[in-house]
Amino acid sequence: MALNYSIDAEDSVLVLRLSGVPDRASKTQLFRDVATAARQHDCYDILGLSSTEMPGTLENTLEIKDMLKAAGVTSDFRVAWVNPNAAAEVMIKLVEEMLKNSDLANMKAFQDEQSARMWLSRKT
């Protein structure tokens, strides 16, 4: 199954809903679409709700930083990422750590939507 996603402005957050299996091309387009939507809505707080079926590979995970940069994602972006798939947790935490050490988005991984929304509501 290919990657499917939607991006909706809800209150003061862009909500990104994902399902399916991402590949490099679909992730690249996803990041471009998110950056475009953020600029259009002047909203840089992103809630990612993922139900992707497979965790990314290490190689694909390491490429995410370059993909985000190419899409125009900056340090203005705050991303709360929710994926209940335990198999994906290691790769999501790796992305979180990579972004902490870059000038790109501030990202934090969560197991549930409520905690993610609370983190986004804090403007620190």
N, C-alpha and C positions, 0 to 999 in steps of 0.2 A: 504494500500500500504506500503510495506517495505521501509526502508531507502535505497536510492541509492546515491552513491557519486563517484566523480572522483577527483584525485589529479594530477595537472599538474604544471610543472615548467615553468613559463612565466617571462622572464626577470630576475629580482632578487627577485621574489616572488613565493611562492608555492600557487597556486589557488585551493581551495577546493570548489567544487560545490556539494550542497546537495539538495535532494528533498525526499518527502515521509514522513513517520512517524517513527521516531527513537524509538527503545526500548533500554534497558540497554545493551544487548549483541551487538547490532549493533553499539552503541556509543562507547563501549569499543574497538571494532575492529577498528572503525574509528580513534580513538585517537592513537592506536598503529600504524596504517598505516601512519598517518600524521607524527608521530615522526620518523618512519623509513625513509620516504621520505625526511624529513628535513635533517637527517644525511647523506643519500645517495647523496643529492644535495648540502650539506653544505649550506643550506638556511633555516633560522629560522624565516623569515617574512612570515606569513600565511595570505592570504586573504580568508576568509570564505564567500561564497555567498550561502545563505540558502533560499530555498523556501519551507521549511518544512511546512506541512499543519496544525500542531497543536503545540501549545506551550507546553513545558515540564511541568511536575507537579513539585511542590515544592520539593517533595521527590527526584525525579530524578535530579533536578537541584542541590540539596545539595550534591549528589553523584559525580558530575562532578569533583570536586577537587581531590577526591581519584582516580578516573579513570585516570585523567591526570597524576597524580603522578605515578601510576602503569605503564602507557604507557611510562614513561621516559621523559615526558615534563618537561623542566627546565626553569629557568629565562632567558635563551637565546632566548626563543620563544617570538615573538611579533605577536599578532593575532588581525587583524581588522575584525570584524564580522558584516556582512550586512544581515539583514532580514527585508524585508518590511512588514512582517506580524505584524500589531500593537498588536495583541493578545499575541505575543511572547516577546514583548519589556520588560515587567516587569521581566520575568525570565532571559532574556539576561543581563539586567542591574544588576540583583542579582549575576550572574556569574562574571560579570566585577568587582563588589565590592569584592566578595570573593577572586578573584585572586589578587586584589590590596593588600590584607592583607595576602598574602602567599609568598612563595619563588618560585612560579610557574610562568607561562607565564604572560606577560604584555598584557592584552586584553582591547580593546576598541570597543564599539558597535557603529554602524553607520546605518543610514537610506538609504544611497546611496553609490554606488561603488566608485564614484569619490572621495568623502571625505575620504573613507577608504584607497584608494590608496595614496592619498596625505599624510595621517598620516604615512603610512608605508614608504614612501619615505624620511621622516624626520628621521634621525638616532640619536635620542635623547634618 
